[in-house]
Amino acid sequence: MEIDSANKHWQKNNSTLGVIRLARFGLYPCPVPPNVMQFLFTSCNKNSVFESVGSLLAGDQNKVTHGPFTGFTEKISNVGADKRVYLELEIIGQTFIIKTRHDGFLKVT
């Protein structure tokens, strides 16, 4: 959607359901580069809801916040293009790689 910043009513778009705030410089809206928009669109689920992988990186230690491994602190082995996270889970001296959703982690600093 393109906004006509000369139209004084463009700010009404901020009250649209699902819109937090339009990107702007100073008082006026600014265009978002097409490659950024494409990234945002491809990061949406089937319901058009944005699902950020955030700053999950291979090698990071993260605490699992929900699911069967809640409370475990595990190292990320890989973050897949399908937004799945591969964790290195160590149980009784054995290391297993498990695949899980990208949400439900707290980064351990």
C-alpha positions in Angstrom: 0.0 0.0 0.0 1.4 3.4 -0.9 0.6 6.5 1.2 0.2 10.0 -0.2 2.0 12.1 2.5 0.5 15.2 1.0 -2.9 14.0 2.1 -3.3 15.3 5.6 -5.5 12.2 6.6 -2.7 9.6 6.1 -2.3 9.3 9.9 -5.7 7.6 10.1 -3.9 4.5 8.8 -2.3 4.1 12.2 -5.7 3.2 13.7 -6.2 0.3 11.2 -6.5 -3.1 12.9 -3.1 -4.7 12.9 -1.2 -1.5 12.2 1.1 -0.2 15.0 2.6 2.8 13.3 3.6 3.7 9.7 7.3 4.0 9.0 8.3 7.6 8.8 11.1 10.1 9.0 10.1 13.0 11.2 6.5 13.9 10.7 5.9 12.2 7.3 5.6 8.6 6.1 8.5 7.2 4.1 8.7 4.4 1.6 10.0 1.0 2.8 12.4 -0.6 0.3 10.9 -3.5 -1.7 13.4 -6.1 -0.4 12.4 -5.2 3.2 8.8 -5.6 2.4 9.4 -8.9 0.7 11.3 -10.2 3.8 8.3 -9.2 5.9 5.8 -10.9 3.7 7.8 -14.1 3.5 8.1 -14.1 7.3 4.3 -14.3 7.7 2.4 -17.5 8.5 -0.6 -18.8 6.6 -2.8 -16.3 8.5 -0.6 -13.4 7.4 0.7 -12.9 10.9 4.4 -11.9 11.1 6.6 -14.6 12.8 10.0 -13.3 13.5 12.9 -15.7 14.1 14.4 -12.8 16.0 18.0 -13.0 16.8 18.3 -16.7 17.2 21.7 -17.8 15.9 23.6 -21.1 15.7 25.7 -21.4 18.8 23.5 -19.3 21.1 22.4 -20.7 24.4 18.7 -20.4 25.0 16.3 -21.4 27.7 13.2 -23.3 26.4 10.1 -21.6 27.8 7.4 -24.0 26.7 6.8 -27.5 25.4 8.3 -30.8 26.6 11.8 -29.3 27.2 10.6 -26.3 29.2 13.4 -25.2 31.6 16.2 -26.8 29.6 19.0 -24.5 28.5 20.2 -25.7 25.1 22.6 -24.6 22.3 21.1 -23.9 18.9 22.7 -26.1 16.3 21.0 -24.4 13.3 18.1 -22.1 12.3 16.4 -23.5 9.2 14.9 -21.5 6.4 11.6 -23.0 7.4 11.8 -21.1 10.7 12.5 -24.3 12.6 15.2 -24.3 15.2 17.5 -27.3 15.7 18.7 -27.7 19.3 21.5 -29.8 20.7 19.9 -31.6 23.6 22.1 -33.5 26.0 20.4 -36.3 28.0 22.4 -38.9 30.0 25.6 -38.1 28.2 24.1 -38.5 24.7 23.6 -35.5 22.4 20.5 -35.4 20.3 19.4 -32.8 17.7 15.8 -31.9 18.0 13.7 -29.7 15.6 11.3 -27.3 17.2 9.3 -24.1 16.5 11.2 -20.8 16.5 9.2 -19.2 19.4 9.5 -20.2 23.0 13.1 -19.3 23.8 14.8 -16.9 26.1 18.3 -16.0 25.2 20.8 -16.8 28.0 23.3 -13.9 28.3 
